[in-house]
Amino acid sequence: MPVHPSAFVHPTSEVEEPSDVGAGARIWRHCHVLGGARIGERVMLGQGCFVGSGVVVGAGCRVQNGVSLFEGLELEEDVFVGPNVTFTNVRRPRAFARARERFERTHVGRGVTLGAGCVLLPGVRVGRYGFVAAGAVVTRDVPAHACVQGVPARAVGWVGVDGDALAFDAGGRARCAGGRSYRLVGGLSVEAEDGG
């Protein structure tokens, strides 16, 4: 199904066929969605967004103004993409060289927040509920629940499903404001103990 009847596409936007646009999706002014893109239910694309062929945007994602989602990118459900976030898909581009065969896959896990103006290099994975600060440059994988900032991005702490910072006790346990429990594993990753 190309565009669900309950989806809204602004008259200044173009959705090429074949594309899937889910129920309740909203595509605002001056967006361009190439054929082969998959946009889930309740997705919001802000003004001036571009979605490339083969891109997957999971249900409930919010993509703010001026973001280009290039081929090779997958956003799981409920990802927040701040304004002017930059995704790349070729590590060493040249204007004169055909790059399509060198596109790398970038994967952004469920519930991730990508702050305004951050940059993700090709081929990185951002784990579930990770938080990338505004202006950060992500050059390597981000563990689930990690908060990263800077150029290049470095981990500065851990966040819960609700986005609040986690403070771990001596036993490596934390609880977020929403009451969920978390466990710090080897100082390198966080696991939600009740499904987050």
Buried (B, 14 or more C-beta within 10 A) or exposed (E): EEBBEEBBBBEEBEBBEEBBBBBBBBBBBBBBBBEBBBBBBBBBBBBBBBBBBBBBBBBBBBBBBBBBBBBBBBBBBBBBBBBBBBBBBBEEEEEEEEEEEBBBBBBBBBBBBBBBBBBBBBBBBBBBBBBBBBBBBBBEEBBBBBBBBEEEBEBBBBBBBEBEBBEBEEEEEBBBEEEBBBBBEEEEBBEBEEEB
